[in-house]
Amino acid sequence: MAERIPSSLDPLLRPKSIAVIGASRRPNTIGHEILGNLLRHGFTGTVYPVNPTASSVHSIRAYPSVEEIPEVVDLAVVVVPKQFVVEVAESCGRAGVRGLVVITAGFREVGEKGAELERALMDVVERYGMRLVGPNCMGVLNTDPEVSMNATFAPTMPPAGAVAFMSQSGAMGVTILDYAAEYGIGVSRFVSVGNKPDVSGNDLTEYWGSDSAVGPILMYVENFGNPHHFMALARRVTKTKPIIVVKSGRSRAGARAASSHTGAMAGTDIATDALLAQCGVIRVDTVEELFDLAMAFSGQPLPAGPRVAIVTNAGGPGIIIADACEAHGLEVGELTPETRERLWEALPEEASVANPVDMIASATPTSYRRVLETVLDDPGIDAVIATFVPPLGVRQQDVAEAIVEVAARQDEKPVLAVLMGREGLPQGLAELQGAGIPGYRFPESAVRALAAMHRQRRWLERPEGTLRSFEVDAGAVSRILASAREDGRDRLAPHEAMEVLEAYGIPVAGYHRVGSAGEAAEVAERLGGRFVLKAASPRRVHKSDGGGVRLDLEGAEAVREAYEGVAAQVADDPEGGVFLQRMAESGRELIMGVSRDPEFGPLLMFGMGGIYVEVLKDVSFRIQPLTDLDAGEMVRSIRGFPILEGVRGEAGVDIPLVEEALQRISRLIADHPEIGELDVNPWIAYPDGGVAVDSRISLHPAEPSGA
């Protein structure tokens, strides 16, 4: 099989010749429309219709087979019934075709018979070293003037520009191109990947990442074929250009049963959020938001910071924008006295020269010019949002011209516009977008877009994280896990789980397994202090249920008296036992854990712990492996982080130790992939330390003998 490298996508996106196999004379058929789009939009290479029953299509000579075309063709667009696709692919391979775009549906998406057909197609593709887009797709597009290829059946052609689109859905692809044309968003490349048995989003991310003609990369994704490869690619690409993703399937039907808090709260969509956050990809919920961000990233510089100036001719929109800025992590910047003085000179006395700058309804295009120039000059402002509500006598397009004129004089601070009302709206938005100024109908859309730009700036400034190394006793853990397997257990006993943590340098509260009331009393007498008794078993998920935990026992007699009640909870369990622990001093209860997602692999969790973890659900997730920066962001992203820093005179907790413990758990999971789920709950955090008080570890079910 030929090496499958990104440059091998050139025959698909930069072909010099194209055969349309299944080109049709009949209007309103896909074979007719694709050939028509290639001709109508000026493909710079040679086009060959292939139709065994027609001498010409669209007044161009047709060939009965790709093998009868007088030159070797770079790309074949296949639009034939599914039962002929594999035969056509074989013919293309013999003819030396290097790229296939199979529009035809009826493959893996329809069931096992279709999947067999798709495997047969891939056998041909791999044997001849071709690259395949599809099957079950709507085609490919490249607006580069040197190529000018529209090999899709979309009814509209977007303007040329910098944005590259990848869609996993053909229907969404049509919608995307319609939106791009309507919004005036310039598109450089478009690929509908379909079932993606060969060319995938990962291939396109790598290919477009090194394409200087491509700016923002936009994706509609239904699943990630290789999430970890995508993460590695996206970490690199997002340092040079933004990647914006709509990922469908936020709900999770039929959540699997889980034995840990971490597993119960983890889900595929949570894993998706974690993956995208770790590689700097911006996730949005709707196609509309996708385009809102595409407009912002296509023609404006990134803001240097979060400080926004709001310019408006009506108070209401200014307040809405100010509120939205605060909600999205932006700041309404404070204008300097010099700026406010200049604004007073330009505006009537009824106006407000604080931020938001309310020029009142009498504002003219000239007012917008002077005010925008002034706030853009303010050193304390990083970006401007200008909003306009049309009063009588002032046209949208005139205000749009004023905004464009001022923005064009500088290229350091982004300018976004909100044009409200209906009169003149299309003309005003077209004026803005034609000049590279993102124009929105609603204030919240502009703020979301600017917040994404600020996030991209912070990502660019973020250093690369480090995978720390630690001295650990991996052999001890391997022996513990092997012993559990030999006993036929898929969960570790509590003392085994604590030993696993200790082997990886994670501090744990002292524990003792005791077999009688007398032994428990003797240990308590020897150690002194206050104690906890726990009924523990690999089968017991919640030790506190049913009276299985007794807290704050002071002295040997209190321990002796409590023992029998606790021991009764595991009396019928041969693997059960009673554990005595010195009572940990009160501190902040946290949770750390790991679950395994079938698509994404190990998923690490951190949050506020103890008995409230399932109620508050104040947790964050990241994908394995965990760098030092990932661990820091994990800890800081929970809502309760200010509590961990310390509030109202209370001391904060040892945050570096918490971050280190998370990284050690990450190393543990990397070294021992047979661990399925892990909970450390609670971790008691103190100002100068922290300990794991309780832990549960379960293993992947053992493979059947001979598997």
N, C-alpha and C positions, 0 to 999 in steps of 0.2 A: 504494500500500500504506500502511496506517495506521502511525503511529509506534509502534514496539514498545518500550515503556518499562516499568520494573518495576511501576508502579501498574496496568498493564493486566493483571496477574495477579489483581487483586481478583475478577473474575468466576469465576476458578477456585477460589480459596481463601476468598472471602467472598461467595458468591452469595446472593441473596435468593429465588431460585427455581431448581429443577433439573428437567430432563426426563431420564428414564431411557429411552433409545431402545433397545428390545429387552428391556424389562421382561417377565418371564415368569411364568406361573402355576405352572410346574413347579418343585417343590423341587429343591435341589441343582444348580441352574443358576446361572450367573454373573448373568444378568439378574434372577433371583429374589432372590439373596442381596444384591446391591447395593441394590435397592429396600428390602428388609427391613432392612438396616443403617441406611439413612437414617431409616426410621420408628422402628426399635427404639431408636436412640440420640438421638432427639429433635431432628432437624434443625428449626431455628426458622423456616425459610422454607416455601415451597410446593413440593410434589413432584408431578410429572406423569408417570405411566407412559405410554409410547408403544408401542403394539402394534396393528398393523392387524387382528389376528384376535381380539382380546379386548376386551370392553366394560369390564372392570375387572380390576385386578391388586392383590392384597393389600387387597381391598375398596375400592379407590380407582378412580374413573372413569378409564379409559384413553382415549387419543386415537389415531386411526389415523396421524397425522403431527404432527410438531412445528409445522407451519404452521397446524394447526387448534386449537392451544392458545390460549385467549382472551387471554393476555397475552404480552408479550415475555419470554422466559426468559433468565436470565443464563448458565446452564451446562447443557450437554447431555452426559450420560454415554452413550457409544455402545457398545452390546453387540450388534452384528449381524454376520452373516457378512461376511468381508472384501470379497466382491464387491459389497456394498451400501454400504460405508463412504463412498466418495466421493460417491455419490448422496445419502446421508443428510447429509453435511457440506454439500453444496450447498443442501439444504433448510433446514438450520440457518442458513446464511448469509442466505438469503432471509427467514427469520423473524426476523432481528435478534439471534440468539444470539451472545454475545460470547466464550464459552469452550467448548472441547471437551475432553473426556477420552475418548480412544479406547482402550477396553480390548482390542479385537480384535487378534489376532496375524495373522501371515502377510504381513508387509511386508518391509522391507529385510533383516531377520534371516534370511529364507529364500532370498535370492538376487536375481538381476536382475529377474525378473518382479515380485517383491514390492517391489523398489526403485522400479520404474516406478509401481506403485500408490501408493507413499508420496509420490513426487514429484507425482502427480496430486492427492493429498490436500492437500499443502502449497500447490499452486496455488490451490485453493479457499480455504484458510485465509488466505492472503495477500491474495487478491482481496477478501475480505469484512472484512479487518482483525480476524479472530478470533485468539485464542491457543489453542495446542494442547498438551496433555499426552498423551504416547503417540505413536504407537500401541504395542501390545504392552506394556501396563502393567497394574497392578492397582488404580489409582485414587488418590484424594486424600482427605485427612482434616484437619479443623480442630476441635480440642476447645474453642475459645473458647466460653463459654456463650452469647454472642450469635449464634453460628453453629451449633455442635454438629453438625457434618457428618461422617459417615462414609460417603463415597462410594467404598468399597473392597469387595472380596469376601473380606476377611480374616475368619476365624472368631472372632477375639478383638478386644476394644476396650481399648486401654491407658488408664490413668488420665490425667486432665488434668494438665498440668504445663508446664515451660518448654522442653523439648528439642524441636528440629525435626530431622526425618529426611528425607534424600533418598536414594532407592535407584535405581540404574540397572538392577537386576534385580527382576522381579516376585516370583520365588521367594524371594529374599533379603528382599524387603519383607514377605512373610508371616512369615518367621522373625523379622525385627526387631520386628514388632508383637507376636508371641508372647512374645519375650524381654522386651519392655517391660512387658507385662501380668504376666508371672511375677515379674520383679524389682521391680515396683512403681515403675517409672520413669515420671514424668509427661511426657506428650508434648503439645506444643502444635500442631504441624503435621507432616504426613507427605505426601510426594509420591513416587510411583513414576513416574519419567520415561520409562521404556521406551526407545524408539529415539531420542528427543529431537531430532527434526528442527526443532522450534521451541523450546519451553521446556526449558532445560538447567540444569545445576548452576550455571552462572554467573548465570543469571536469578534462581534461587532464592537464591543467596548474596547478591546485591544486594538483593533484596526482603526477605529475612529479616534482613539486616544493619540495616535501618532499622525493623524491627518490634519495638517495645518489649516485646511479649509473648513474644518468642522469646529464649531464653538460648543454651545451647550448640547449635551446628549440627553434626549428625552426617551423614556421607555414606558410602554404599557406591558406589565409582566403578570402572568398568571402563576408561574412557578419558576424556581431557580434549579436548573439542572445540576450545577456544581456550585453550591453556595460559597465554599471556601476559596475556590478559584476566582469566583466573582469578587470576593472580598479583597483578595490579593491584587487583582487587576484594578479594582475601583480605588483602592488606597493610593495607587500610583497616578491614575488618570485624574482623579479629583484634585490633585495638586496643580493641575494645569487648566482644567476646564470643569464646569459643574456637570454632575449627572443628577437628573431629576426623574423620579420613578413614581408611577401609579401602580401599586401592587393590589390586585383584586383578591378577594377572599379574606376579609378581616375577621369574619365570624368563623368559628371552628365547630362544625357539626360533629357530634358524637365524640366528645373529649374522652381520651382513654383514662382508665383507672390509674391512680398513682398512689404510691405508698408514702410519699413525702410531701411536705408543704410546698417545696420547690416544684415538684412534678405536678402537683395539683394546680398551681398557678401559672405554670408555663404553658405555652401554646405556640402553634406555628406562626401566628401573626406577631406574637411577642418576640419570637426568634427573628422574624423579618425586621422588626423595628431595631432590635439589637444589632443585627448584621449591618443594616444600612447606616446606623449611627457610628459604628466602628470604622467604616470606610469612607465617611464624609459624603455619602449619598443623601440627597434631600428627598424625603418621601412626602407626597401629597395624596389627598383622598379622592380627588375628582379630576377629570380631564380638563375642566374649566380652570382649576388651580394650576394644572400643568402648563396651560397656555399663559396664565397670568405670570408665572415665573419665567416662561420662555421669553415673553416680551421684555421683562426686566433685565435678564441676563444677555439679551441679544445686542443691545446697543449702549449700555450704560456702564460706567466704571463701578467697581465695588466701593461701598462706603468705608472710610478709614476707621470709623467707630460707630457707636449706636445713637449719636445725637442728631435729632431730626428737627428741622424747622418746618412749620405748617403755615402755608399761606392760603387764605380763603377770602371769599367775599360774602360769607354767611357763617354765623356763629355755630349752628348745629353741626354741619359737616366737620368743622374744626375740632369740636369737642369729641365727636365720634372717632376721628383719627387719633386724637390724643389718648383716648381710652384704649384704642386698639394697639397703639404703640406700647403702652405699659403692659398690656396683656401678652405681647409678643416679644418682650425683652428689649425693646427700644426705649430711648429716652427723649422726652420733649426738651430740647436743649435750651439753656438760658442764654438769651441774646446779650451781647455786651452793651454798656451804656452808649458807646459810639454808634452801634448799629441802631439802637432805639432812637437816638437823636436824628439820624439820617431818615428813619422811617417817619418821624414826626414831620419832617420837612416835606415828605412826599405825600402824606395822607391828610384827610380832614380830621378835625379835632374829635369827631365822634368815633374814629377808628381806634382799635386796640393795637398797640405796638409791642405788647408782650407776646410770647409764643404760646398758642397760635396767634399769628398776625391776622386780625380780622379787618379787612379793608372796607367793609360794609358794602351794601348792594350797589352803591354808585361807582364802584371800582371800574375802571376802563382798561383796555389792553395796555395803555401807557402806564397805568398804575401797576399792573402785573410786571411789566418790564422793570420798573424802578425798584419795586419791592424785592423781586427775585434777585436782581443784581446785588442788592444790599445784603440780604440774608446769606447769599452764597459767599460773600466776602467775609462773613463773620468767622473768625478762627475757631469758635466753639461749636460750629455746625458741621456735620459730616454728610448730610443728605437733606433734600427738600422734597416735600410733597405739596404740590399746588392743586387746589380744588376750586372749581367754578360752578356756581349755580346760576343759570342764565336769567337775569332780570330783563325787563323791557329795554330794547334799544341797544343791547350788546350781543354780538354774535359769538357762538361757540368757536367758530373757525378763526375769528380775529384774536381771541384770547389764546387759542392754540398756537397761532403764529407767533404771538409774543413770547410764550413759553419756549417754543423751539428756538427763537432768535437768541434768547438769553442763555439757554443751555448750550447752544452751539459755540459760545464764546469761551467755554471752559470745559475741561475734560477730567477734572479731579473729583468732583462730587456728583453723585447721581441725582437726577431730577425725575420724579414721577408725577403724573398728572391724573386728576379725577375730574371728569366732565359729567355733570349730572343734568337731568332734564332731557327732553326728547328733541327739542328744536335745534337742528344743526348738529346733532350728536354724531352721525356717521361722518360728516365732513370734518368735524373737529378731531375725532379719533384718527381718521385717515391722515390728517395733517401731522399729528403727533407721531404716529407709527411710521409714517414715511420718512420721518427725520430721526428715527431711532429712539424717540421718547415714549416709554410705555404709558399708554392711556387707559384708564379704567372707568367703568360706569359707577362703581361703588367704592366708598372709602376703604372698607375692610380689605378689599382685594389688593389695593396698592400697599397697604401696610404689610400684609402677608408676604408680598413679593419683596419688599424692602427688607423684611426680617430674614428672609431666605438669603438675600445678598449679604447681609451682615454675618449670618452663620457661615457662609462660604468664605468670607474674609477671615473669620476666626479659625476656620479649618486650615486655610493656607498658612496662617501664622503658627499653627499648632506643630510642635516638634514631633519627630517620630518617637514612638514609644519603644521601650526596651523590655525584652523577655528576660527577667532576672533569673539568675541561677542560685540555687540554695544547696547546702549540704543536707542530704536526706538519707534515710535508711530504706531504700526501695526494696531490698531483700526481705526485711522484716514484714513489710506489707504483703509482698508476694506470698510469703509463708502463711500469713493469716488468711488471705483469700483462698489459697489452695486448701487449707484445712477446712474452711467452710464448704468448699466444693466437695471434698471427700466425705463430709458428713451429710451431703445432700441438701445443704441449706443455701438459700439465695439471699439471706439477710445475715448480717453479722450480729453477734451478741453485743450488748452495750459496752462491755469492757474491751471487746475486740475493736469496736469503732473508735473508742478513745485511744487505744494503742496505735491505730492507724494514723490518727492525727498527730500523736506524739512523735511517731517515726518521721513525720514531715515537718517537725519543728513548730507545730501549732500548739500554743500553751493550752493546757486543760486543767480543770479543777481536779484535785486529788480524789481518787475513788478506791473503794475496797469492796470486793465481793465477800459477803458474809453468809455462813451456812446455818447459823443458829442465833437465838436471842443472846445467849451468853457470849458468843464470839463478837457480835455487834457491840455489846456493852463493853467488852474488853478493849476493842479498838477505840471506842469513844473515850474510855477512861485514859488510855495511853496518849491519845492525841490532844484531848481537851478541846473545849470550844462548843460551838453550836453545829448541828448536823442535819442532813437530809437523808431519809430512807426512801429508796425507790424499788418498786417491783418492776423487774426488767426482763424482757425476752425478745429474741429476734422477731417473734410474731406480734408483739405488742407495739402498736403504733404510738398511741398517746398514753404515756405512763400515768398522767394525772387522772385519767378516767377511772371511775369506780373505786376511788380511795387508794390508788396505787402509789401515791406520794405523800409522805409526811414531812412537813417543813419545820424548821426552827426548833429542833429538839436539842435541849441543853442538858448535858450530863448523861452519864451511863444509864441511870435508871429510866430516864425518859426514852432513851433509845431502846432499852430492853422492852418496855411496855408497848412501844409502837411496832415492834418487830412482827409480832404474830399477825396483826391486822394486815400489814403489808405483804407478808409471806403468803397469806391466804389467797392473794390475787394471782399467784403463779403456782399454786399448789398442784394443779393438774397439768402443768406444763413441764415436761422433762428438760426443756432447754431454758426454763426460767430461772430466776435467781433474785436475790435481794442485794442491793448495793448501798453502801454507806459513803456519803460524801460530806466533807466539811462544807458547811453552808457558806456560799459565796457572799461577800459583802454586796450590798445593793449598788447598782450602777445602771447604765443604760443597756437594756436588753435588745440585742440585734440578732439577725438571722443571716447565715451564709449557706449556700447550697448549690447543688448541681442536679440537673435532670438531663435526659438525652432526648433530643427531638429526632424523629426518624429521617428527616430531610437535612437538618442543620448540624446534628451531632450534639456534643456537650454544650449545655446552656447554663451559665453561672448566674446565681441570684444573690442579691444583697438587699437588706431592708431592716425596718424596725421589727423586732422579734418578740419572743415570749408567746403567751397565749393569745395575743392580739393580732398576730401576723395574718390570720385568715380573715379578720374583721377589717383591719385598716388597709391591708394590701398595699402598704407603702413600700414598694420594692422596685428594684431595677434589675435588668438582665443584660448580659453580654455573651457573645459567642466565644468559645475556646479557640485559640489560646488568648490569655489575658496579659497585656503589657502593663507596665507600671502606670501609664497614662490612662489606659482603660479602667484599671482598678480605681484610680482617683476620680475619674468621671462617674463611675458606678456609684461611689459613695456620695458624691456631691449632687447627684441627680434625684435623690429621693426628696420628698417634700419635707421630711423631718430633719434634713441635714443641719438647719440652724440650731436645732436642739443639740446635735452632736458637737457643734462648735462651742456651745455654751450660751445660755440666755439668762437675763435678769440676775447677773452676778454669779450664776452657777458655773462651775468649771466645765470645760468641754472634755471630750474623751480623747484617747490616744489614737488619732486618726491614722498616722503612719503605720501603727501596728495592725489596725483593721485592714488597711490596704495590703500590707504584707501577708496577712493571713489569707486574703482572697487570692493573691498570687501563688501562695504555697498550695492552696487547694487546686488551683489551675494546673500546677505542676503535678500534683498527685493524680489528677484525672488523666493527664497526658501520659504519665508513666504506667497507669493501670487502667486501660480502656475497658476491662471487665467490670469496673464499678459502674452501675446503672444510675443510681440516685444516691445523693448524700445530703444530709441536713446537719448543720451545726445550729442548734436552737435550744436554749439561747446561748449567744456569746455575750458575756457580761463585759461591757467596756467601761474602763476607768480612765481618769485623767493621765495616769502613768502606767497603763497596762491593760490587760484584758485576758479572759480565759473562756474556753469552751466548757460549758457546764453539761451539755447533753449532746449526743450525736447519734444519728441513724445512718447506716450504709446498707444499701441493697445491691445485689449483683444482677447482671444480665442473666436471664434464664439459661441454664446449661444447654448446649447444643445436643440434640439426640445422638445416641451412639451411631457412629458411621456417617454422620452428616458431613 
